[in-house]
């Protein structure tokens, strides 16, 4: 497993919303066709959340 890229919590990242949305579409498509990839991705995301590096966005804050 690779370490997270930022050790400093004061890093200001650029707004990559459009790129992130396109990547999410690609990942979703790949997950539909590859169950092993899907399981690995889900396990990775859950691990990142468990370690406190990320948190789930509440449903009421999600854009559709």
C-alpha positions in Angstrom: 0.0 0.0 0.0 1.3 3.5 -0.8 1.4 6.2 1.8 -0.8 9.2 1.4 0.8 12.1 -0.5 0.5 14.8 2.1 2.0 14.7 5.6 1.2 18.4 6.3 -2.4 19.2 7.1 -2.0 22.8 5.9 -1.7 21.9 2.2 -4.1 23.9 0.0 -5.0 21.8 -3.1 -6.5 23.1 -6.3 -10.1 22.7 -7.2 -10.1 19.4 -9.2 -13.8 18.8 -9.1 -14.2 18.2 -12.9 -11.2 15.8 -13.0 -12.5 14.0 -10.0 -15.9 13.6 -11.5 -14.5 12.1 -14.7 -12.3 9.8 -12.7 -15.3 8.6 -10.7 -17.1 7.8 -13.9 -14.1 5.7 -15.2 -13.8 3.9 -11.9 -17.5 3.1 -11.7 -17.4 1.7 -15.2 -14.3 -0.4 -14.4 -15.9 -1.7 -11.2 -18.9 -2.9 -13.2 -16.7 -5.1 -15.4 -14.1 -6.3 -12.9 -15.3 -7.7 -9.5 -11.8 -8.1 -8.2 -11.0 -4.4 -8.9 -14.3 -3.4 -7.3 -13.5 -5.4 -4.1 -10.0 -4.0 -3.9 -11.2 -0.4 -4.4 -13.9 -0.7 -1.8 -11.4 -2.2 0.7 -8.9 0.6 0.0 -11.5 3.3 0.4 -12.8 1.7 3.7 -9.2 1.5 5.0 -8.6 5.2 4.2 -11.8 6.1 6.1 -11.0 3.8 9.0 -7.6 5.4 9.4 -9.2 8.8 9.5 -7.5 10.1 6.3 -10.9 10.7 4.7 -14.5 10.8 5.8 -17.8 9.9 4.2 -19.8 12.9 2.8 -23.3 13.0 4.3 -26.0 12.1 1.7 -27.6 15.5 2.1 -24.4 17.2 0.9 -24.0 15.1 -2.2 -24.6 16.7 -5.6 -26.6 14.8 -8.1 
